[in-house]
Amino acid sequence: MLHKKTFNFTENEMIKKHMALIKLCLFMLLNQARSPSPEIEFDNLETFVMQPAPQGVTVKCRVTRDQRGIDKSLYPLYYLHLDNEKKTFLLAGRKRKKSTTSNYLISVDATDLSRGGENFVGKLRSNLMGTKFTIFDNALNPERALPDMSNARQELAGIIYETNVLGMKGPRRMTIIIPGMNKDNERVPLRPRNECDGLLIRHQNRRMENLIELHNKTPVWNEETASHVLNFNGRVTQASIKNFQIVHSKDLDYIVMQFGRIADDIFTLDYNYPLCAVQAFAIALSSFDGKIACE
């Protein structure tokens, strides 16, 4: 009997310790998920959102989606804020109406999302299938630009979602092509005269001079949860096909960008050098767009 009583006591202690450990892990997870963005200050918002993240600094943000109202259910508003106590506003985006292909405007003013507004900083445009996207800045279409192209728009990134021709369920596959960086860690301007000289065609033809190719990190299958998983270090708390991490093939541990759901209409978005806020936000917007051929 003494042995049995001692065993019960030990078992209870083990259960208490186990529960305490679970509580500690949950506490650490929540604290990590809420860990704020490093102290980031800027004088000019438009300049900041176009500049690459400082090397060694992860810019932690949140994306919120506003689907309230009949109109917004079809054309939601998206907002990007720094994930800090002040919830510093960075960018807003919305899908344009009456466009042949998906077309999102990106602005530094949450109340001004017009193409002709002075707060317009960039746009995201897809192909007809919704499988390829191009991110532009706010400069002129090359057809209306000066002969030397000095005021022509820059292409900031190309995004490719692999077509799922077999209809198999599984994580999406993404390829991101961005302009390279110079010795001063500044983005090399890319101002194509036409689409045949743009990022997507250059990648297709393997003309990769001064370009950087990134991919989403392949999730690992977890038998216990029967799902594909990635380690977001507590920054993502809900499973979603939209969750992803972007890496370079030469360094799979360096997370250039990660994006994932924490509530129905709230997502975390963290980005590192060489991406800027406009590039990261537009990549996230592309993940919201319907891609029938990729699902």
Salt bridges, closest charged atoms under 4 A:
ASP66 OD1 - ARG68 NE 2.98
ASP66 OD2 - LYS72 NZ 3.04
ASP71 OD2 - ARG94 NH2 2.74
ASP71 OD2 - LYS97 NZ 2.96
ASP83 OD1 - ARG62 NE 3.29
ASP83 OD2 - ARG235 NH1 2.89
GLU162 OE2 - ARG173 NH1 3.58
ASP184 OD2 - LYS183 NZ 3.81
GLU195 OE2 - ARG125 NH2 3.27
ASP197 OD2 - ARG202 NH2 3.20
ASP197 OD1 - ARG207 NH2 2.92
GLU213 OE1 - HIS203 NE2 3.54
GLU213 OE1 - ARG206 NH2 3.15
GLU213 OE2 - HIS215 NE2 2.81
ASP265 OD1 - ARG65 NE 2.74
ASP270 OD1 - ARG235 NH2 2.81
ASP289 OD1 - LYS95 NZ 3.18
GLU295 OE2 - ARG172 NH2 2.78
